[in-house]
Amino acid sequence: MPAGAGGFLIRELTGQYRPAEADEVLLAAQQLLGAQVRGSDVMSSPAVVREFLKLRLGQLPYEVFAVVHLDSQNRVIDYVEMFRGTVSQTSVYPREVVRDALLRNTCALLLVHNHPSGTAEPSRADEALTQTIKAAAALVDVRLLDHFIVTDAMVRSMAEMGLI
């Protein structure tokens, strides 16, 4: 990407500048959005959260299941990619999701996973997993607020679909 055509430059330790590679630009964008998301009031900026999730997971060729941990004011404590799978599925262990929530003093959860196929519709397995994690988390007073499905083109909310 030529710098003169709207590209980005990287400053080397020597002080010299060079054109940034595409993966370096993507990493910088992820870090900036991550900084905006962490500690932010996630409920007042859903567009930022959706863009962060799409940028983070939308282009991956394999499934990733992640969790956004929230405090009592719905501010982001952390974003954790917990499980990685294949092109069409990943194994998720509700026990580990709840354990991680307790370790982080989480009050509420946002579940997130991508569909590399590009279809943002939840499967029956997605719906069943969501209800299992919701019930398990409720036993330890952690609320499940939403489960997002991410593709390269969009982010769907299972809560908005009436599935939470």
Secondary structure as GFF3:
##gff-version 3
##sequence-region A 1 164
A	DSSP	three_ten_helix	3	5	.	.	.	ID=ss1
A	DSSP	beta_strand	9	11	.	.	.	ID=ss2
A	DSSP	beta_strand	17	19	.	.	.	ID=ss3
A	DSSP	alpha_helix	22	37	.	.	.	ID=ss4
A	DSSP	alpha_helix	46	57	.	.	.	ID=ss5
A	DSSP	beta_strand	64	70	.	.	.	ID=ss6
A	DSSP	beta_strand	76	84	.	.	.	ID=ss7
A	DSSP	alpha_helix	94	103	.	.	.	ID=ss8
A	DSSP	beta_strand	108	114	.	.	.	ID=ss9
A	DSSP	alpha_helix	124	138	.	.	.	ID=ss10
A	DSSP	beta_strand	143	150	.	.	.	ID=ss11
A	DSSP	beta_strand	155	157	.	.	.	ID=ss12
###
